[in-house]
Amino acid sequence: MQIDKELDARGLNCPLPILKAKKALTDMQSGQTLRVVSTDAGSVRDFQAFAKQTGNELLEQQTVGTDFFHVMRRR
């Protein structure tokens, strides 16, 4: 999968990973993908809710150790 932009939100707690993702997605073109890395366990459900609310597509979520990866496609 091609990732157009990466965002490191490690060490940030809710709602900062979502706010940073929202800002990053605003600067992207429709169809581009964003990968966010977070250490906040709550970010898993936060990104699911964010995708439903905004219409951006949540393509993948993955946990590796203490890192949570979220891949979104800009609507």
RALIN-V425921 format. One record per residue. N is the residue number from 1. RES is the residue in one letter. PHI is phi in whole degrees, -180 to 180 (999 if undefined). Layout:
((N:RES:PHI) (N:RES:PHI))
This chain:
((1:M:999) (2:Q:-83) (3:I:-108) (4:D:-86) (5:K:-149) (6:E:-117) (7:L:-132) (8:D:-98) (9:A:-114) (10:R:-64) (11:G:85) (12:L:-99) (13:N:-104) (14:C:-50) (15:P:-101) (16:L:-59) (17:P:-58) (18:I:-68) (19:L:-62) (20:K:-68) (21:A:-65) (22:K:-60) (23:K:-65) (24:A:-64) (25:L:-65) (26:T:-61) (27:D:-85) (28:M:-103) (29:Q:-84) (30:S:-57) (31:G:93) (32:Q:-75) (33:T:-114) (34:L:-126) (35:R:-111) (36:V:-113) (37:V:-110) (38:S:-134) (39:T:-109) (40:D:-87) (41:A:-60) (42:G:-70) (43:S:-66) (44:V:-60) (45:R:-73) (46:D:-62) (47:F:-71) (48:Q:-65) (49:A:-68) (50:F:-61) (51:A:-63) (52:K:-64) (53:Q:-72) (54:T:-101) (55:G:86) (56:N:-76) (57:E:-91) (58:L:-87) (59:L:-83) (60:E:-160) (61:Q:-134) (62:Q:-147) (63:T:-114) (64:V:-130) (65:G:64) (66:T:-100) (67:D:-100) (68:F:-115) (69:F:-105) (70:H:-130) (71:V:-116) (72:M:-124) (73:R:-110) (74:R:-66) (75:R:-73))
